[in-house]
Amino acid sequence: MTQTRGVTIVVHRDGDLNSRQFHLPYLVFEVGKWGAALVAVLVILFFAFAGPIARQAARAPMLDREVLRLKTENGRVQELAAALNRAEANYQELRQMLGIKAPPVAGRAGSAGASAPVGELMRAVAIAVRPPGIAPRYEVGPSRPGHWPLDVAGFVTRGQVRPGDAGEAHPGVDIAVPLGTPVRAAGGGTVEAAGTDPDYGYFVLLRHPDGYESMYGHASRLLVREGDEVAAGQVIALSGNTGRSTAPHLHFEIRREGRSLDPLTLVKEGT
């Protein structure tokens, strides 16, 4: 008889005179060998993929807490911005009621027809709302963009590059300001878009009457949503360094009928 080709496994226990032999067909041995190799590979793959998944699952509660913290902080910032806008509106109404065209200057009692106590009140309100000496009169309702979008003194680091110039296209101006500076609407209008862009980062685009639009880019936080009605001078965002930006600044654009205009010909700092 021809013996079937296979594999013999001998098992010998220490101290035992007898040995056990197990004869396996070669096909069964090969299947067992490759089956063991497959199981080993599956185990390795399981631990290789399960490790990152387990780490991500462990991070999920931390991320949820961070999102909740950011939502709470964003709510507080929006409340502060709303309070600032209300204070400024009350300040403008008070100026109109008193018939004062500019805040009283310190040391000139009774200036602009106001008594000394009223003058002190006006100075206190002016300091609380904006830096002394900057007091623009904002329009009520929709209006063309005609106001500087910042309270602090900014430094224009880059102007408009017109199409066809040797430099890359740059439809607005860049104004260097500290991170978190309030950004105000240059005119009254509607929020046409508010979100994020690879180049402009967090941005707000406002639609104004007569085909005008104004855009504010590289913000660190947005305080309005698409569809919101905003008044001229309302705080709509906080300046930042998001998008394609190398330092904190505000990118400010004004457009009309889709064509970019030079903002410096329409608005001046302090107006």
Secondary structure by P-SEA (a helix, b strand, c coil): ccccbbbbbbbbcccccbbbbbbbcaaaaaaaaaaaaaaaaaaaaaaaaaaaaaaaaaaaaaaaaaaaaaaaaaaaaaaaaaaaaaaaaaaaaaaaaacccccccccccccccccaaaaaaaaaaaaacccccccccccccccccccccccccccccccccccccccccccbbbbbbccccbbbccccccccccccccccccbbbbbbccbbbbbbccccccccccccccccccccbbbbbccccccbbbbbbbbcccccccccccccccc
